[in-house]
């Protein structure tokens, strides 16, 4: 097998591509099946939750109607008068019965309404009450109604002239509207069979069903084979609490696994619980599993045939190319690679390495020529501007001026000497903040001789920042721009202010003038110029932004895109140029 693979690239590629294709296909099929299984389960949950929401809306209307009815009755003047009266009033009693009939008319879920006085007067009922299993909560919790305005009972039986039926009772005390003291009790009985019918109509997949639980997790309504008032864990031991407004959980294992969905009805504390056997949505995946198996098998056969056909097409010209490269001497700059096999690729690498050695030699020659060229250019530049010659000449002029007692020329020449010395700076790109400030002062001294009493330079900088390093020649072009385009274009003298502040690990620098400023159009044009990508320019901008753009480009190249110039200006008031760079305690 190893010999069969080692001598032919065709064999290697065929086996590798077929293997690399088949494994993802198999995993894709498995993944698709798992995804479909999860989607089916999620779809069943979403559908079940929608069913619970619809049922909750109906039951919520029923419960809300009963509670609104109870509030109306306890505040009704006839009910209040009857319960406060010392003796039964037949006229009031008939009036209240008519009221109860009108309230319960067309509401099939209202089984009965009972108004019970606290004294010996007769109770008033919608339907004559023969007997009832109702046990009020005050029998076990005497102070319940002091803490709660109402109570929903579990399912219990009630006998009237129509016969026996199971009901759920909304019970609440009736208090006098004037003294707010208890004068009776009100019971509104909901027909459990109507509630159970609505619950049974809720579709929860094919074999799923819905339960309605009270606040104590006892069954109010559900399938016919599940008794009322029994706790949920009677049928599903260990199911635990159904916490929160809504949610879902899995119960059981294997074929008995069920997905349980639940929603808590607001205000009454009842819970709607939907149970979906896991087999329901698992059975939906069998068809998809069969379809996936057929599709994957067909894809595998197609891949094998396509790979064999394509490999044959690819390796045939490669073999011919290999024979050609054995005797060729190509001249392309490529790195050398180790020869690890004797197949077609190995032969290509041998010829490839021959090219590499030649390319390396050519690269070395090109680099040497470029280095010699740059060195020659540097020497030519140094011949044109010899720093030592320039410094010595300026020093001689400085001393001649002092000897002739012309201090103004001496100061100007001294400033120029320091200005040029700093500009050349032995090729250094960075300087301290103090050196940059002194360079600006030298520039200002030179210009003050040219433009006397036209401008004042103010520098605000904390001494603790003097030794912080920054890129040199950043402030002087900004001061020059402020002077030429801001101060000198107005008749009155102006002030140029440099502010340098340290903000954490950043250095903020500002150059402001109170000159003529810029119009909004000019400011927008300048910002657009600064927003362009840095590029080489042989000529200055005709509108005078060359200095600013040069500083902006250097900031971007050395400090990154967040360190460019920010320009603010108001026509007739002045211009402010600022930038932010990192603080560096030592020269980069």
N, C-alpha and C positions, 0 to 999 in steps of 0.2 A: 504493500500500500504506500509506504513512504517513498519507494523508488518510483512508483507510478505518479505520485504527486510532484516529486522533485525535478523531473525532467521536462515538465510541460506547464507553461503558464495557463494554457487552456484548461487543463484539469483543475488547477488551483482555483482559477476564477469561477469555473462552473460550480465546484463544490461550495466555495465561499458565498457566492451570490445566492445560490439556492438555499443554503442554510440561513443566510442573513435575511432572506425574504420569508421563508417558511415560519421561522420563530415569531416574527412580528405578526404574521397572519393568524397564527394560532392564538397568540396573546390577544389580538384584536377581537377574534371571535369570542374568547372567554370574557374579555372586558365588555363586549357588546351585550352578552347574555346577562352579566351582572348588572350592567347599567339598565337593561330592560327590566330586570327583576326589581331594581330599586325604583325605576320610574313607575312600574305597575303599582308597587306598594304606595308610593307617594301620591299617585293618581287616586288610589282608593281612599287614602287619608283626606285628600282635598275634597273629593266627592262626599265622603262621610261628614266632614266638617261643614260643608255647605248644607247638607241635609239637617244637621243639628241646628245650624243657624236659622233655617226656615222654620223648623219645629219650635225653636226658642222664640221666634217672633210671634207665632200663633199663641203659644202658651203664655208668653209675656203679655199679649193683648188680653187674654182671658183673666190672668192674675191681676193685671192693672185695672181691668174693668171691675172686678170684685172689690179691690181696694178703694177705687173711686166711689163705688156704690156705697161702701161702708162709711166713708167720710161724709157723703151726702146725708146718709140716714142719721148718723150720730149728731149732726148739726141741724136736722130738720126740726122745725118748731113744733109740729104735731107730736113727733117722737119725744121731744124734750118735755112737752106739756104732759103727755101720758105718763112718762116715767116719774115726773115730779109730783103728780097728783096723788092725794092720799088714798083714793079709791079708784076702781076701774071706771072708765068713762066709755060707754058703749059706742057713742058717736065718734069719739076720737079713735077708738079701736077700729071701727069700720073704715074710717078715713085712712088710717095707716095701712090696713089690709089692701085697700084700693091702690095706695101708693106702691106697695110691694109688688102687686100684680103688674102695674105699669112698668116698674123697673125691670122685672124679670121677663117681661113679654119678649118673645123671639130669642131669648137667651137659653138655648137648650142645655147649656152646661150648668145653669143655676138649679140645683136640686131643691133647695129650700132656703128661707131666710127666717131667722128666729130673733125676736127682740124680747129679752128676758129682764123684767124688773128685779131690783134687789129686795123689794118688799113682797107682800103677799098678793099683789095684783096678778092677774093672769098674763101669761106670756102671749105675745102676738107672733103668729107664724104665717108664712106664705101658704104652706100646706099643713094641714092638721097633723101634729106630731103625736104618734102613738108611743114610740119608745126610741131610745137612742143609746148607743155605746160610747157616746162622746164623753171624754174625761178631760176637763180643762186643765191647763198647765198649772194653775194655782193650787191644784191638789198636791203637787210635789214641790212647786216653787211658789210660795205664797207672795213673794214680792216681785214676781216676774213683770207684771204690768207697770210697776213703778220704774223699771229700767227699759221696757220695750213697749212700743205703742200697739203692737199686734202680735198674734201668734198663729202659725199655720200648723194644724194638727196632722198626725198620721192618718192613714185610711181607717175609717171605722164604719160600722153599720148604723142605718137609721130606718125606722119604720114609720110610714105615713099611710093615709087612706089609699094611696096608690100601690102600697106594698113596700118590701124591703129593697134598699139599694145601698151601695157603698159610696161614701162621700169623703171629701176632704174639706175641713172647716177652717175658715178664716174667722178667728175670734178676736174681739177687741173690746175693752171697757167703754161704756158710755158715761161721760161726765157732764154735769150741768154746765151750760154755757155762761151762767152768771157767777156761780161760786166754785166752779171747777172741782166739784166733789163727785165721787162715783154714784150713779143713780141706776145703772143697769149694765147689761152685757148684750153684745150684738154678735150673731153668728151668721155667716154666709156660707152655705154648703155647696161645694162644687161636685157635680156628678162624676165619680171616678170612672165610670164606663165611657163617658164622652172623652175624658182625658186619655184613657187607655186606647180608645179607637184611633185618636189622632196619633198617638205614639206608635201604634202598630202599623199605621199607614206609611210611616217614614221608611223609605227604602234604603237599606244598608248592604249593597251588593246582593247576591242571590240568597245566601244563607245567613247573612248577618241580621242583627236586630238592634233595637234601641230600648234602653231602660230610662225611666224617670225616677230619680232618687230625691228624698227630702234632705233637709239640712243635716240629718243624722245618718245619712247614707243608707236609709231604709227604702225599700222598693215601693214606689207609689203606683207605677204602671209598667207593664212589660208584656212578654209573651204569656200565653194562657197557662203554661206549665210552671210558671214562677210565681210564688205566692207574694201577696202584698205584705208590707210591714216587716219583711225579713231583711236583715242587713245584706249588703252586696257580698261580703266575704263568706256568707253562708254558702253561696254557690261557687265563689272563686276565692278559696282560702289564701291568705297571704298577699292579697292584691294591694294592700297598703292604702294610704290616703291619696285622694285625687286632688292635689294641691293646685292652687292658682285658678285664674279665670278660665283657662282652657289648656289643653295639652293632649299628649298621646303617650302610650307606653305599650310594651309587649308583655304578654302574660302566657306562661306555659312554654313547652319545648316541643320540637318535632311536629308531628301531625296535629297535636292539640294546641299548637301556638295560636294565639289570637292577638290581633291589634285592637287596643282599646282607646277610643277617642272620647273626650268629655268636654263639656262646657258648663259653666256655672251661671245660672240665671240671676241677673242683677236684682237686688231688693228682696227676693224671697229665699235665696239660698239653695234652691233646688238645683240638681245636676242632671243634665242629659248625657247619658253614657251610650256610645255606640260600640258594638262588638263585631269585629270582622274576622272570621277564621282565616288564618294565613293561607290555607289551601285555595281560597278564592282567587287571590292574585297570583299564586304560584301556578295554578292551572292555566292562567292566561299566557304564561311564558313558555309552555311546552311547544306551542306552534312556532314561536320565535326561535326556540332552540333548534328545532328541526330545520327551519329556514336558514339559520346561521350555519349549521353543519353543511348543508348543501352548498351554500355560497362559498364557504371556506374551502371545501373540497374542490369545487370548480376553479377557484382562484389559484389553488396550489398546482393543479394540473396545467393551467394556463401559464403560470410563472415558470414551471420547469421547462415547458416547451419553448417559451420566449427566451429564457436564459441560454439554453443550449444553442438556439439559433443565433442569438446576438454574439455569444462568445466566439462562435465559429467565424462570424463576420469580422470581429475585432482582432482576433489573434492572427488571422491570415496576413493582413498588411503589416502587423507588428513583426512577424517573422521575416518578411521581406526587408523591412526597415533595419532589422538587426544585422542582416547580412551586408547591407550597404554601409552601416556605421562601423563595421569591423575594419574597413580599409579607409575610412574617411578621417579628415583632420578638421573638425569644426572649430569655429573661433567665437564662441559665445561665453559670456561671464557667468558661469555656474559653479556652485561649490562642489567639492569632491565628496563622494559617498562611498561607504564600504561595500564590497562585493560579497554578498551572503548566499548567492545561489548561482547555478549554472544554466538556468533557463533563459528565456528571451530577455527578461528584465535584467538578469545578471550581465548578459552581453551588452545591453544598452548602457549599463552603469560603467562598464570598463571603458567604452568609448567616451562616455560622459566625463569620466575622470581625466581623460587626455585633454579634453577641452578646458577643464578647470585649471590645470597648471598653467596653460597658456594665458588664460584670462587673468589669473593672479598676477602674472608678470606684467601684462598690459596695464592693469590697475595701478601697480606700483610705479610704472613709468609715468602715467598720467598724473598721479598724486605728486610725484617729484617735480614734474614740469610746472604744475600749478603752484607748488610751494616756492619754486625759484622765481616764478612770475610775480607772486605777491611780495617776495623779499625785494625784488628789483623795484617794484612800484613804491614800497615803503622807503627804500633808499632815495628814490627820486623825490619823494615828498619831503624827506628830511633835508635834502640838499636845498630845496626851495625855501623851506621854513626851518631854519636851524634854531632851536630854542635857546641854546647858550648864546649864540650870536645876538639874537633878539633881546635877551635879558641884559647882556652886557651893554648893548647900545642904549637901551632905555635907561640903564643905571647911569651911564655917562651923561645922558641928557638931564637926568634928575639932579646929579651933582652940579652940572653947569648952571642949572636954574637956581639951585641954592646959593651957589657962589655969586650969582647976579642978584640975589635976594628977591627972586621972583617966586614966592612960595605957592602962588596959585598954579603956575605951570609945573612946579615940582610936585605938588599934590596930585595934579592931573596925570602926570607921567608915572608917578608911583602907583596910582590906582590902576592905570593901564597895564603896567608891568605885572601887578598882582592879578589883574583880570586875565591876562594872557597866560600867566603861569598856571593859574587854576584851570583854565580852559584846556590846556594841554595835559597837565596833571600826570605826566609820565605814562599816559595810556590808561590810567585808572578810570573806571566807570562810576565808582561810588565815592561819596565823601560824607562827612558829618554834617548835621544840620547847621552847626556853627560855621563851617567852611562855606556852605551854600549861602548863608546869610551875609558873610563877609564879601563873597563874590558879588552879590546883589548891591551891597554898599559901594564897592569899587565901581560898579557900573553906574550907580546913581551919582557918584562923585564926578565921573567923566561927563555924564550928560548934564549935570548942574553947571559945569563950566560952559557948555554949549548953549544951554537954555537957563540962564540965571533967573532965579526967583519965579520960575514957572511951575515948579512942583515941589512937594515935600514928601519924603519917604518916612513912613512909620512902620516899625517892626515890633510885633507883640509875640514874644516866645518865652515860655518857661525855661529857665536855665537848666532844668533837669533833662531837657530834650536836646541839649547842645551836642551830646556825644552819640546820639542816635544816627545810624547810617541811612543814607538815602541815595537814590540815583542823582548824579550831579547834573547841573545845567537845566533844572526844571523851573526854578523861580524867575531867573533872569529874562527868559523869553516872554514870560507872562507880564513882568514889570515893564519890559520894552513895549509890549502890545498895549498895556494900559496907558503908558505915557504917550505913544505916538497916535493911537486911535481914540483915546479918551480925553487926556488932559490938554495936549497941544492943539486940539481942534476947537478949544474954547478960548475966549479972551481972558478970563480970570484964571489965576493960579489954582492948582488943585492938589489933592493929597492922594497918595498911593499907600494903602495899608496892607501889610503882610501879617497874617495871623497864623500861628502854628500851635496846634493843640494835640495832646495825647488822649485818646479815647480807648482805654483797655490796651489791646494789642495792635491798635491802628493809630496812624498818624494822619491828622486832618490838616490840610494847608489851604489857605484862602488868600487871594490877591484881589483887593477891591480898589476901585477909584471912584471919584465923584465927578467924572468927566461928562461927556455929551451922551454917553449911553448908546443904545441901538434901538432901532425901530423893531416892531414885532416881526416884520418880513425879514429883515436882516438877521435877527436872532434865530428865526426858524431855518434860514438858509445855512447859518453857521453850524447849528446843531445837526443838520443833515450832512454837512461836510465831515463833521467829527464822527458821525455814525457809520460812514463808509469804511470798508476794510482797508487796513494799511497797505499802501503800494508805493513803489518807487516813483518819485517825481523829479524831473530834471529842471523844471521851472517853477517859480513861485506862483501862487494863486493870484489872479489879477485883482481879487478883492481883499487881499491883505490878510488871509487866514493862515499863511504858511507857518508862522511861528507857533500858533496854537495847535495846528494839526501835527507839527513835528513833535511837540511835547506829548500830545495825545497818543501818537503812535508809539513813542518810546515807553510811555506808561503801560500801554496794552501789551507790548512785547516783553517787558521786564516783570510786570506785576499781575498781569491777567486782565480779563475783560471787565472786572468790577472796579478797576482803578483809573478809568479814563476821566477826562476833564468834564466838569459840569459848569455850564455857563448860564448866568442869570443877568438880565439887563433891563433897565427901564429908560426909555428915551428921555434925555434931559436930566436924569438923576445919577447915572453911573452904571458900572458893570462890576459883576463879581464872578471870578473864576475860581473853582475849587476842585480838589481831588483828594483821595484817600489812599494811603499805601500802608503796608505792614510795617510795624516797628521792628528794627533789627539792631540788636545791641553790638553787633560786630560786623565788619565788612564781609559781604557775601563772597 
